[in-house]
Amino acid sequence: MIAAIFAHNLNRELQMATWDRDRGTSEKRTPLWNFHELKWIRHRYIQRAGRLTAPQGNLTLTMSGNQAVKQGLFEFLDALKMAA
């Protein structure tokens, strides 16, 4: 149960750190962001076809040349660097 709570909170924090607010608040206090479900992020970024290679002795993750996925991954990594 605690692992599920941590995964949920990490998912929300990553989305809030990397994406701009979608709207303002109102009397109903709607959230400022339209959140994606964890399965959306898992399918889009984690369950991607890739291969670990070691060109010139450096371990590298090699993936397809999809620019949208590349940009999304770099946004998440940059947000993690800023949080650390």
PyMOL Python script that loads the backbone (N, CA, C, O; Angstrom):
from pymol import cmd

cmd.read_pdbstr("""\
ATOM      1  N   MET A   1       0.820  -1.192   0.000  1.00  0.00           N
ATOM      2  CA  MET A   1       0.000   0.000   0.000  1.00  0.00           C
ATOM      3  C   MET A   1       0.872   1.267   0.000  1.00  0.00           C
ATOM      4  O   MET A   1       0.594   2.225  -0.721  1.00  0.00           O
ATOM      5  N   ILE A   2       1.896   1.251   0.795  1.00  0.00           N
ATOM      6  CA  ILE A   2       2.773   2.422   0.872  1.00  0.00           C
ATOM      7  C   ILE A   2       3.497   2.637  -0.458  1.00  0.00           C
ATOM      8  O   ILE A   2       3.678   3.776  -0.889  1.00  0.00           O
ATOM      9  N   ALA A   3       3.914   1.541  -1.112  1.00  0.00           N
ATOM     10  CA  ALA A   3       4.575   1.668  -2.414  1.00  0.00           C
ATOM     11  C   ALA A   3       3.635   2.293  -3.445  1.00  0.00           C
ATOM     12  O   ALA A   3       4.072   3.098  -4.267  1.00  0.00           O
ATOM     13  N   ALA A   4       2.360   1.935  -3.411  1.00  0.00           N
ATOM     14  CA  ALA A   4       1.385   2.507  -4.335  1.00  0.00           C
ATOM     15  C   ALA A   4       1.185   3.995  -4.062  1.00  0.00           C
ATOM     16  O   ALA A   4       1.037   4.786  -4.993  1.00  0.00           O
ATOM     17  N   ILE A   5       1.181   4.370  -2.800  1.00  0.00           N
ATOM     18  CA  ILE A   5       1.039   5.788  -2.441  1.00  0.00           C
ATOM     19  C   ILE A   5       2.250   6.578  -2.912  1.00  0.00           C
ATOM     20  O   ILE A   5       2.104   7.672  -3.457  1.00  0.00           O
ATOM     21  N   PHE A   6       3.450   6.031  -2.704  1.00  0.00           N
ATOM     22  CA  PHE A   6       4.663   6.703  -3.166  1.00  0.00           C
ATOM     23  C   PHE A   6       4.670   6.849  -4.683  1.00  0.00           C
ATOM     24  O   PHE A   6       5.046   7.900  -5.201  1.00  0.00           O
ATOM     25  N   ALA A   7       4.256   5.802  -5.405  1.00  0.00           N
ATOM     26  CA  ALA A   7       4.216   5.867  -6.866  1.00  0.00           C
ATOM     27  C   ALA A   7       3.233   6.930  -7.337  1.00  0.00           C
ATOM     28  O   ALA A   7       3.519   7.673  -8.276  1.00  0.00           O
ATOM     29  N   HIS A   8       2.091   7.001  -6.696  1.00  0.00           N
ATOM     30  CA  HIS A   8       1.082   8.009  -7.045  1.00  0.00           C
ATOM     31  C   HIS A   8       1.627   9.416  -6.801  1.00  0.00           C
ATOM     32  O   HIS A   8       1.508  10.287  -7.662  1.00  0.00           O
ATOM     33  N   ASN A   9       2.219   9.636  -5.638  1.00  0.00           N
ATOM     34  CA  ASN A   9       2.738  10.963  -5.308  1.00  0.00           C
ATOM     35  C   ASN A   9       3.898  11.361  -6.207  1.00  0.00           C
ATOM     36  O   ASN A   9       3.991  12.520  -6.613  1.00  0.00           O
ATOM     37  N   LEU A  10       4.781  10.424  -6.525  1.00  0.00           N
ATOM     38  CA  LEU A  10       5.888  10.711  -7.422  1.00  0.00           C
ATOM     39  C   LEU A  10       5.381  11.069  -8.812  1.00  0.00           C
ATOM     40  O   LEU A  10       5.896  11.990  -9.446  1.00  0.00           O
ATOM     41  N   ASN A  11       4.382  10.349  -9.284  1.00  0.00           N
ATOM     42  CA  ASN A  11       3.769  10.630 -10.576  1.00  0.00           C
ATOM     43  C   ASN A  11       3.222  12.056 -10.609  1.00  0.00           C
ATOM     44  O   ASN A  11       3.466  12.790 -11.566  1.00  0.00           O
ATOM     45  N   ARG A  12       2.493  12.446  -9.582  1.00  0.00           N
ATOM     46  CA  ARG A  12       1.921  13.793  -9.535  1.00  0.00           C
ATOM     47  C   ARG A  12       3.003  14.864  -9.430  1.00  0.00           C
ATOM     48  O   ARG A  12       2.918  15.894 -10.099  1.00  0.00           O
ATOM     49  N   GLU A  13       4.005  14.636  -8.610  1.00  0.00           N
ATOM     50  CA  GLU A  13       5.075  15.616  -8.446  1.00  0.00           C
ATOM     51  C   GLU A  13       5.863  15.802  -9.743  1.00  0.00           C
ATOM     52  O   GLU A  13       6.221  16.926 -10.094  1.00  0.00           O
ATOM     53  N   LEU A  14       6.132  14.715 -10.450  1.00  0.00           N
ATOM     54  CA  LEU A  14       6.839  14.821 -11.730  1.00  0.00           C
ATOM     55  C   LEU A  14       6.031  15.619 -12.745  1.00  0.00           C
ATOM     56  O   LEU A  14       6.582  16.447 -13.470  1.00  0.00           O
ATOM     57  N   GLN A  15       4.741  15.374 -12.796  1.00  0.00           N
ATOM     58  CA  GLN A  15       3.903  16.107 -13.738  1.00  0.00           C
ATOM     59  C   GLN A  15       3.819  17.582 -13.374  1.00  0.00           C
ATOM     60  O   GLN A  15       3.846  18.439 -14.258  1.00  0.00           O
ATOM     61  N   MET A  16       3.716  17.890 -12.083  1.00  0.00           N
ATOM     62  CA  MET A  16       3.648  19.288 -11.676  1.00  0.00           C
ATOM     63  C   MET A  16       4.980  19.999 -11.902  1.00  0.00           C
ATOM     64  O   MET A  16       5.000  21.194 -12.197  1.00  0.00           O
ATOM     65  N   ALA A  17       6.090  19.275 -11.767  1.00  0.00           N
ATOM     66  CA  ALA A  17       7.404  19.889 -11.948  1.00  0.00           C
ATOM     67  C   ALA A  17       7.743  20.112 -13.415  1.00  0.00           C
ATOM     68  O   ALA A  17       8.497  21.030 -13.737  1.00  0.00           O
ATOM     69  N   THR A  18       7.205  19.298 -14.303  1.00  0.00           N
ATOM     70  CA  THR A  18       7.606  19.374 -15.708  1.00  0.00           C
ATOM     71  C   THR A  18       6.611  20.095 -16.603  1.00  0.00           C
ATOM     72  O   THR A  18       7.004  20.611 -17.649  1.00  0.00           O
ATOM     73  N   TRP A  19       5.345  20.151 -16.233  1.00  0.00           N
ATOM     74  CA  TRP A  19       4.346  20.767 -17.102  1.00  0.00           C
ATOM     75  C   TRP A  19       3.809  22.046 -16.483  1.00  0.00           C
ATOM     76  O   TRP A  19       3.743  22.175 -15.261  1.00  0.00           O
ATOM     77  N   ASP A  20       3.429  22.987 -17.328  1.00  0.00           N
ATOM     78  CA  ASP A  20       2.840  24.242 -16.871  1.00  0.00           C
ATOM     79  C   ASP A  20       1.420  23.996 -16.374  1.00  0.00           C
ATOM     80  O   ASP A  20       0.786  22.995 -16.706  1.00  0.00           O
ATOM     81  N   ARG A  21       0.948  24.932 -15.577  1.00  0.00           N
ATOM     82  CA  ARG A  21      -0.440  24.840 -15.093  1.00  0.00           C
ATOM     83  C   ARG A  21      -1.406  24.954 -16.260  1.00  0.00           C
ATOM     84  O   ARG A  21      -1.184  25.721 -17.197  1.00  0.00           O
ATOM     85  N   ASP A  22      -2.482  24.178 -16.189  1.00  0.00           N
ATOM     86  CA  ASP A  22      -3.461  24.174 -17.270  1.00  0.00           C
ATOM     87  C   ASP A  22      -4.549  25.218 -17.081  1.00  0.00           C
ATOM     88  O   ASP A  22      -5.130  25.698 -18.054  1.00  0.00           O
ATOM     89  N   ARG A  23      -4.822  25.566 -15.846  1.00  0.00           N
ATOM     90  CA  ARG A  23      -5.926  26.494 -15.579  1.00  0.00           C
ATOM     91  C   ARG A  23      -5.759  27.112 -14.196  1.00  0.00           C
ATOM     92  O   ARG A  23      -4.886  26.722 -13.421  1.00  0.00           O
ATOM     93  N   GLY A  24      -6.606  28.072 -13.912  1.00  0.00           N
ATOM     94  CA  GLY A  24      -6.621  28.674 -12.587  1.00  0.00           C
ATOM     95  C   GLY A  24      -7.631  27.975 -11.694  1.00  0.00           C
ATOM     96  O   GLY A  24      -8.369  27.101 -12.146  1.00  0.00           O
ATOM     97  N   THR A  25      -7.661  28.355 -10.446  1.00  0.00           N
ATOM     98  CA  THR A  25      -8.620  27.756  -9.522  1.00  0.00           C
ATOM     99  C   THR A  25      -9.947  28.491  -9.597  1.00  0.00           C
ATOM    100  O   THR A  25     -10.027  29.618 -10.088  1.00  0.00           O
ATOM    101  N   SER A  26     -10.977  27.838  -9.106  1.00  0.00           N
ATOM    102  CA  SER A  26     -12.311  28.441  -9.063  1.00  0.00           C
ATOM    103  C   SER A  26     -12.950  28.088  -7.725  1.00  0.00           C
ATOM    104  O   SER A  26     -12.286  27.563  -6.831  1.00  0.00           O
ATOM    105  N   GLU A  27     -14.243  28.379  -7.594  1.00  0.00           N
ATOM    106  CA  GLU A  27     -14.928  28.059  -6.337  1.00  0.00           C
ATOM    107  C   GLU A  27     -14.928  26.561  -6.055  1.00  0.00           C
ATOM    108  O   GLU A  27     -14.918  26.144  -4.897  1.00  0.00           O
ATOM    109  N   LYS A  28     -14.940  25.757  -7.108  1.00  0.00           N
ATOM    110  CA  LYS A  28     -14.951  24.309  -6.933  1.00  0.00           C
ATOM    111  C   LYS A  28     -13.563  23.758  -6.641  1.00  0.00           C
ATOM    112  O   LYS A  28     -13.419  22.571  -6.348  1.00  0.00           O
ATOM    113  N   ARG A  29     -12.544  24.601  -6.718  1.00  0.00           N
ATOM    114  CA  ARG A  29     -11.169  24.243  -6.401  1.00  0.00           C
ATOM    115  C   ARG A  29     -10.659  23.093  -7.263  1.00  0.00           C
ATOM    116  O   ARG A  29     -10.093  22.123  -6.760  1.00  0.00           O
ATOM    117  N   THR A  30     -10.866  23.220  -8.544  1.00  0.00           N
ATOM    118  CA  THR A  30     -10.348  22.194  -9.448  1.00  0.00           C
ATOM    119  C   THR A  30      -8.827  22.229  -9.439  1.00  0.00           C
ATOM    120  O   THR A  30      -8.241  23.275  -9.159  1.00  0.00           O
ATOM    121  N   PRO A  31      -8.183  21.123  -9.735  1.00  0.00           N
ATOM    122  CA  PRO A  31      -6.710  21.133  -9.729  1.00  0.00           C
ATOM    123  C   PRO A  31      -6.162  22.036 -10.825  1.00  0.00           C
ATOM    124  O   PRO A  31      -6.819  22.279 -11.837  1.00  0.00           O
ATOM    125  N   LEU A  32      -4.965  22.520 -10.608  1.00  0.00           N
ATOM    126  CA  LEU A  32      -4.329  23.415 -11.564  1.00  0.00           C
ATOM    127  C   LEU A  32      -3.780  22.668 -12.773  1.00  0.00           C
ATOM    128  O   LEU A  32      -3.506  23.282 -13.804  1.00  0.00           O
ATOM    129  N   TRP A  33      -3.619  21.372 -12.663  1.00  0.00           N
ATOM    130  CA  TRP A  33      -3.068  20.560 -13.749  1.00  0.00           C
ATOM    131  C   TRP A  33      -4.070  19.493 -14.142  1.00  0.00           C
ATOM    132  O   TRP A  33      -4.844  19.019 -13.310  1.00  0.00           O
ATOM    133  N   ASN A  34      -4.056  19.114 -15.416  1.00  0.00           N
ATOM    134  CA  ASN A  34      -4.771  17.921 -15.873  1.00  0.00           C
ATOM    135  C   ASN A  34      -3.778  16.773 -15.782  1.00  0.00           C
ATOM    136  O   ASN A  34      -2.864  16.675 -16.601  1.00  0.00           O
ATOM    137  N   PHE A  35      -3.947  15.915 -14.803  1.00  0.00           N
ATOM    138  CA  PHE A  35      -2.987  14.849 -14.571  1.00  0.00           C
ATOM    139  C   PHE A  35      -3.270  13.648 -15.464  1.00  0.00           C
ATOM    140  O   PHE A  35      -4.420  13.299 -15.731  1.00  0.00           O
ATOM    141  N   HIS A  36      -2.175  13.026 -15.920  1.00  0.00           N
ATOM    142  CA  HIS A  36      -2.277  11.760 -16.637  1.00  0.00           C
ATOM    143  C   HIS A  36      -2.168  10.632 -15.621  1.00  0.00           C
ATOM    144  O   HIS A  36      -1.541  10.777 -14.571  1.00  0.00           O
ATOM    145  N   GLU A  37      -2.786   9.516 -15.953  1.00  0.00           N
ATOM    146  CA  GLU A  37      -2.676   8.350 -15.081  1.00  0.00           C
ATOM    147  C   GLU A  37      -1.270   7.776 -15.161  1.00  0.00           C
ATOM    148  O   GLU A  37      -0.543   8.011 -16.126  1.00  0.00           O
ATOM    149  N   LEU A  38      -0.898   7.024 -14.139  1.00  0.00           N
ATOM    150  CA  LEU A  38       0.430   6.429 -14.098  1.00  0.00           C
ATOM    151  C   LEU A  38       0.644   5.474 -15.273  1.00  0.00           C
ATOM    152  O   LEU A  38       1.761   5.355 -15.777  1.00  0.00           O
ATOM    153  N   LYS A  39      -0.424   4.791 -15.715  1.00  0.00           N
ATOM    154  CA  LYS A  39      -0.266   3.864 -16.842  1.00  0.00           C
ATOM    155  C   LYS A  39       0.085   4.613 -18.128  1.00  0.00           C
ATOM    156  O   LYS A  39       0.775   4.058 -18.983  1.00  0.00           O
ATOM    157  N   TRP A  40      -0.371   5.858 -18.289  1.00  0.00           N
ATOM    158  CA  TRP A  40      -0.033   6.652 -19.464  1.00  0.00           C
ATOM    159  C   TRP A  40       1.466   6.927 -19.504  1.00  0.00           C
ATOM    160  O   TRP A  40       2.105   6.779 -20.546  1.00  0.00           O
ATOM    161  N   ILE A  41       2.015   7.324 -18.371  1.00  0.00           N
ATOM    162  CA  ILE A  41       3.451   7.592 -18.300  1.00  0.00           C
ATOM    163  C   ILE A  41       4.242   6.304 -18.475  1.00  0.00           C
ATOM    164  O   ILE A  41       5.266   6.292 -19.157  1.00  0.00           O
ATOM    165  N   ARG A  42       3.776   5.226 -17.867  1.00  0.00           N
ATOM    166  CA  ARG A  42       4.472   3.939 -17.995  1.00  0.00           C
ATOM    167  C   ARG A  42       4.507   3.487 -19.449  1.00  0.00           C
ATOM    168  O   ARG A  42       5.553   3.050 -19.929  1.00  0.00           O
ATOM    169  N   HIS A  43       3.395   3.584 -20.153  1.00  0.00           N
ATOM    170  CA  HIS A  43       3.355   3.157 -21.557  1.00  0.00           C
ATOM    171  C   HIS A  43       4.147   4.092 -22.456  1.00  0.00           C
ATOM    172  O   HIS A  43       4.770   3.642 -23.417  1.00  0.00           O
ATOM    173  N   ARG A  44       4.133   5.372 -22.163  1.00  0.00           N
ATOM    174  CA  ARG A  44       4.791   6.335 -23.040  1.00  0.00           C
ATOM    175  C   ARG A  44       6.306   6.378 -22.848  1.00  0.00           C
ATOM    176  O   ARG A  44       7.039   6.533 -23.825  1.00  0.00           O
ATOM    177  N   TYR A  45       6.787   6.246 -21.621  1.00  0.00           N
ATOM    178  CA  TYR A  45       8.205   6.434 -21.353  1.00  0.00           C
ATOM    179  C   TYR A  45       8.942   5.198 -20.860  1.00  0.00           C
ATOM    180  O   TYR A  45      10.099   4.990 -21.226  1.00  0.00           O
ATOM    181  N   ILE A  46       8.310   4.384 -20.049  1.00  0.00           N
ATOM    182  CA  ILE A  46       9.033   3.271 -19.427  1.00  0.00           C
ATOM    183  C   ILE A  46       8.994   2.020 -20.288  1.00  0.00           C
ATOM    184  O   ILE A  46      10.025   1.368 -20.457  1.00  0.00           O
ATOM    185  N   GLN A  47       7.851   1.666 -20.833  1.00  0.00           N
ATOM    186  CA  GLN A  47       7.730   0.442 -21.619  1.00  0.00           C
ATOM    187  C   GLN A  47       8.038   0.704 -23.088  1.00  0.00           C
ATOM    188  O   GLN A  47       7.249   0.359 -23.967  1.00  0.00           O
ATOM    189  N   ARG A  48       9.166   1.303 -23.342  1.00  0.00           N
ATOM    190  CA  ARG A  48       9.608   1.584 -24.700  1.00  0.00           C
ATOM    191  C   ARG A  48      10.634   0.539 -25.118  1.00  0.00           C
ATOM    192  O   ARG A  48      11.406   0.035 -24.302  1.00  0.00           O
ATOM    193  N   ALA A  49      10.622   0.231 -26.399  1.00  0.00           N
ATOM    194  CA  ALA A  49      11.632  -0.690 -26.914  1.00  0.00           C
ATOM    195  C   ALA A  49      12.977   0.024 -26.913  1.00  0.00           C
ATOM    196  O   ALA A  49      13.111   1.129 -27.439  1.00  0.00           O
ATOM    197  N   GLY A  50      13.944  -0.607 -26.331  1.00  0.00           N
ATOM    198  CA  GLY A  50      15.277  -0.030 -26.279  1.00  0.00           C
ATOM    199  C   GLY A  50      16.297  -1.121 -26.033  1.00  0.00           C
ATOM    200  O   GLY A  50      15.951  -2.268 -25.751  1.00  0.00           O
ATOM    201  N   ARG A  51      17.535  -0.751 -26.142  1.00  0.00           N
ATOM    202  CA  ARG A  51      18.615  -1.711 -25.953  1.00  0.00           C
ATOM    203  C   ARG A  51      19.765  -1.020 -25.240  1.00  0.00           C
ATOM    204  O   ARG A  51      20.135   0.103 -25.582  1.00  0.00           O
ATOM    205  N   LEU A  52      20.328  -1.698 -24.246  1.00  0.00           N
ATOM    206  CA  LEU A  52      21.521  -1.194 -23.582  1.00  0.00           C
ATOM    207  C   LEU A  52      22.733  -1.615 -24.398  1.00  0.00           C
ATOM    208  O   LEU A  52      22.962  -2.805 -24.617  1.00  0.00           O
ATOM    209  N   THR A  53      23.501  -0.643 -24.842  1.00  0.00           N
ATOM    210  CA  THR A  53      24.705  -0.912 -25.611  1.00  0.00           C
ATOM    211  C   THR A  53      25.890  -0.272 -24.902  1.00  0.00           C
ATOM    212  O   THR A  53      25.716   0.558 -24.009  1.00  0.00           O
ATOM    213  N   ALA A  54      27.071  -0.654 -25.297  1.00  0.00           N
ATOM    214  CA  ALA A  54      28.287  -0.100 -24.689  1.00  0.00           C
ATOM    215  C   ALA A  54      29.258   0.368 -25.764  1.00  0.00           C
ATOM    216  O   ALA A  54      30.336  -0.205 -25.922  1.00  0.00           O
ATOM    217  N   PRO A  55      28.879   1.411 -26.505  1.00  0.00           N
ATOM    218  CA  PRO A  55      29.835   1.912 -27.487  1.00  0.00           C
ATOM    219  C   PRO A  55      30.983   2.635 -26.787  1.00  0.00           C
ATOM    220  O   PRO A  55      30.752   3.477 -25.920  1.00  0.00           O
ATOM    221  N   GLN A  56      32.185   2.316 -27.153  1.00  0.00           N
ATOM    222  CA  GLN A  56      33.403   2.911 -26.582  1.00  0.00           C
ATOM    223  C   GLN A  56      33.465   2.729 -25.066  1.00  0.00           C
ATOM    224  O   GLN A  56      34.061   3.547 -24.365  1.00  0.00           O
ATOM    225  N   GLY A  57      32.852   1.661 -24.564  1.00  0.00           N
ATOM    226  CA  GLY A  57      32.932   1.336 -23.151  1.00  0.00           C
ATOM    227  C   GLY A  57      31.945   2.073 -22.255  1.00  0.00           C
ATOM    228  O   GLY A  57      31.936   1.829 -21.048  1.00  0.00           O
ATOM    229  N   ASN A  58      31.113   2.966 -22.792  1.00  0.00           N
ATOM    230  CA  ASN A  58      30.119   3.697 -22.003  1.00  0.00           C
ATOM    231  C   ASN A  58      28.757   3.055 -22.185  1.00  0.00           C
ATOM    232  O   ASN A  58      28.292   2.903 -23.315  1.00  0.00           O
ATOM    233  N   LEU A  59      28.104   2.672 -21.079  1.00  0.00           N
ATOM    234  CA  LEU A  59      26.787   2.064 -21.146  1.00  0.00           C
ATOM    235  C   LEU A  59      25.773   3.115 -21.591  1.00  0.00           C
ATOM    236  O   LEU A  59      25.679   4.187 -20.994  1.00  0.00           O
ATOM    237  N   THR A  60      25.009   2.799 -22.652  1.00  0.00           N
ATOM    238  CA  THR A  60      24.085   3.752 -23.263  1.00  0.00           C
ATOM    239  C   THR A  60      22.762   3.058 -23.550  1.00  0.00           C
ATOM    240  O   THR A  60      22.735   1.916 -24.010  1.00  0.00           O
ATOM    241  N   LEU A  61      21.657   3.762 -23.273  1.00  0.00           N
ATOM    242  CA  LEU A  61      20.338   3.271 -23.644  1.00  0.00           C
ATOM    243  C   LEU A  61      20.036   3.766 -25.050  1.00  0.00           C
ATOM    244  O   LEU A  61      19.992   4.974 -25.283  1.00  0.00           O
ATOM    245  N   THR A  62      19.829   2.855 -25.984  1.00  0.00           N
ATOM    246  CA  THR A  62      19.546   3.187 -27.373  1.00  0.00           C
ATOM    247  C   THR A  62      18.066   2.925 -27.635  1.00  0.00           C
ATOM    248  O   THR A  62      17.569   1.824 -27.399  1.00  0.00           O
ATOM    249  N   MET A  63      17.363   3.957 -28.127  1.00  0.00           N
ATOM    250  CA  MET A  63      15.930   3.849 -28.406  1.00  0.00           C
ATOM    251  C   MET A  63      15.662   4.368 -29.808  1.00  0.00           C
ATOM    252  O   MET A  63      16.570   4.855 -30.481  1.00  0.00           O
ATOM    253  N   SER A  64      14.405   4.262 -30.250  1.00  0.00           N
ATOM    254  CA  SER A  64      14.034   4.791 -31.558  1.00  0.00           C
ATOM    255  C   SER A  64      14.144   6.317 -31.548  1.00  0.00           C
ATOM    256  O   SER A  64      14.211   6.927 -30.481  1.00  0.00           O
ATOM    257  N   GLY A  65      14.163   6.926 -32.718  1.00  0.00           N
ATOM    258  CA  GLY A  65      14.357   8.359 -32.846  1.00  0.00           C
ATOM    259  C   GLY A  65      13.083   9.175 -32.750  1.00  0.00           C
ATOM    260  O   GLY A  65      12.906  10.105 -33.538  1.00  0.00           O
ATOM    261  N   ASN A  66      12.191   8.873 -31.825  1.00  0.00           N
ATOM    262  CA  ASN A  66      10.943   9.601 -31.653  1.00  0.00           C
ATOM    263  C   ASN A  66      11.216  10.885 -30.861  1.00  0.00           C
ATOM    264  O   ASN A  66      11.568  10.818 -29.684  1.00  0.00           O
ATOM    265  N   GLN A  67      11.056  12.052 -31.495  1.00  0.00           N
ATOM    266  CA  GLN A  67      11.380  13.334 -30.862  1.00  0.00           C
ATOM    267  C   GLN A  67      10.459  13.656 -29.687  1.00  0.00           C
ATOM    268  O   GLN A  67      10.918  14.234 -28.702  1.00  0.00           O
ATOM    269  N   ALA A  68       9.165  13.299 -29.761  1.00  0.00           N
ATOM    270  CA  ALA A  68       8.231  13.587 -28.669  1.00  0.00           C
ATOM    271  C   ALA A  68       8.623  12.822 -27.413  1.00  0.00           C
ATOM    272  O   ALA A  68       8.587  13.372 -26.313  1.00  0.00           O
ATOM    273  N   VAL A  69       8.994  11.569 -27.570  1.00  0.00           N
ATOM    274  CA  VAL A  69       9.416  10.759 -26.425  1.00  0.00           C
ATOM    275  C   VAL A  69      10.725  11.286 -25.870  1.00  0.00           C
ATOM    276  O   VAL A  69      10.902  11.358 -24.654  1.00  0.00           O
ATOM    277  N   LYS A  70      11.645  11.654 -26.752  1.00  0.00           N
ATOM    278  CA  LYS A  70      12.933  12.189 -26.318  1.00  0.00           C
ATOM    279  C   LYS A  70      12.747  13.464 -25.502  1.00  0.00           C
ATOM    280  O   LYS A  70      13.351  13.617 -24.440  1.00  0.00           O
ATOM    281  N   GLN A  71      11.927  14.365 -25.988  1.00  0.00           N
ATOM    282  CA  GLN A  71      11.689  15.612 -25.279  1.00  0.00           C
ATOM    283  C   GLN A  71      11.028  15.350 -23.923  1.00  0.00           C
ATOM    284  O   GLN A  71      11.403  15.968 -22.926  1.00  0.00           O
ATOM    285  N   GLY A  72      10.058  14.448 -23.875  1.00  0.00           N
ATOM    286  CA  GLY A  72       9.394  14.120 -22.608  1.00  0.00           C
ATOM    287  C   GLY A  72      10.347  13.521 -21.595  1.00  0.00           C
ATOM    288  O   GLY A  72      10.302  13.870 -20.415  1.00  0.00           O
ATOM    289  N   LEU A  73      11.208  12.623 -22.046  1.00  0.00           N
ATOM    290  CA  LEU A  73      12.190  12.026 -21.139  1.00  0.00           C
ATOM    291  C   LEU A  73      13.151  13.070 -20.593  1.00  0.00           C
ATOM    292  O   LEU A  73      13.470  13.061 -19.404  1.00  0.00           O
ATOM    293  N   PHE A  74      13.613  13.967 -21.451  1.00  0.00           N
ATOM    294  CA  PHE A  74      14.529  15.008 -20.985  1.00  0.00           C
ATOM    295  C   PHE A  74      13.847  15.980 -20.029  1.00  0.00           C
ATOM    296  O   PHE A  74      14.492  16.481 -19.108  1.00  0.00           O
ATOM    297  N   GLU A  75      12.554  16.261 -20.225  1.00  0.00           N
ATOM    298  CA  GLU A  75      11.825  17.115 -19.279  1.00  0.00           C
ATOM    299  C   GLU A  75      11.767  16.471 -17.906  1.00  0.00           C
ATOM    300  O   GLU A  75      11.988  17.138 -16.896  1.00  0.00           O
ATOM    301  N   PHE A  76      11.468  15.174 -17.861  1.00  0.00           N
ATOM    302  CA  PHE A  76      11.417  14.467 -16.586  1.00  0.00           C
ATOM    303  C   PHE A  76      12.794  14.420 -15.934  1.00  0.00           C
ATOM    304  O   PHE A  76      12.913  14.640 -14.729  1.00  0.00           O
ATOM    305  N   LEU A  77      13.825  14.140 -16.707  1.00  0.00           N
ATOM    306  CA  LEU A  77      15.182  14.076 -16.147  1.00  0.00           C
ATOM    307  C   LEU A  77      15.633  15.440 -15.634  1.00  0.00           C
ATOM    308  O   LEU A  77      16.261  15.519 -14.578  1.00  0.00           O
ATOM    309  N   ASP A  78      15.329  16.502 -16.352  1.00  0.00           N
ATOM    310  CA  ASP A  78      15.674  17.846 -15.892  1.00  0.00           C
ATOM    311  C   ASP A  78      14.945  18.200 -14.597  1.00  0.00           C
ATOM    312  O   ASP A  78      15.518  18.822 -13.704  1.00  0.00           O
ATOM    313  N   ALA A  79      13.667  17.795 -14.504  1.00  0.00           N
ATOM    314  CA  ALA A  79      12.913  18.054 -13.270  1.00  0.00           C
ATOM    315  C   ALA A  79      13.506  17.293 -12.097  1.00  0.00           C
ATOM    316  O   ALA A  79      13.552  17.809 -10.980  1.00  0.00           O
ATOM    317  N   LEU A  80      13.960  16.068 -12.344  1.00  0.00           N
ATOM    318  CA  LEU A  80      14.596  15.289 -11.272  1.00  0.00           C
ATOM    319  C   LEU A  80      15.913  15.916 -10.839  1.00  0.00           C
ATOM    320  O   LEU A  80      16.228  15.925  -9.649  1.00  0.00           O
ATOM    321  N   LYS A  81      16.693  16.442 -11.791  1.00  0.00           N
ATOM    322  CA  LYS A  81      17.942  17.108 -11.439  1.00  0.00           C
ATOM    323  C   LYS A  81      17.705  18.342 -10.588  1.00  0.00           C
ATOM    324  O   LYS A  81      18.445  18.600  -9.639  1.00  0.00           O
ATOM    325  N   MET A  82      16.668  19.110 -10.927  1.00  0.00           N
ATOM    326  CA  MET A  82      16.358  20.308 -10.159  1.00  0.00           C
ATOM    327  C   MET A  82      15.867  19.965  -8.758  1.00  0.00           C
ATOM    328  O   MET A  82      16.114  20.709  -7.809  1.00  0.00           O
ATOM    329  N   ALA A  83      15.168  18.832  -8.631  1.00  0.00           N
ATOM    330  CA  ALA A  83      14.634  18.431  -7.319  1.00  0.00           C
ATOM    331  C   ALA A  83      15.718  17.877  -6.420  1.00  0.00           C
ATOM    332  O   ALA A  83      15.595  17.938  -5.197  1.00  0.00           O
ATOM    333  N   ALA A  84      16.784  17.335  -7.004  1.00  0.00           N
ATOM    334  CA  ALA A  84      17.849  16.698  -6.196  1.00  0.00           C
ATOM    335  C   ALA A  84      18.775  17.700  -5.569  1.00  0.00           C
ATOM    336  O   ALA A  84      19.712  17.319  -4.867  1.00  0.00           O
TER     337      ALA A  84
END
""", "prot")
cmd.dss("prot")
cmd.show_as("cartoon", "prot")
cmd.util.cbc("prot")
cmd.orient("prot")
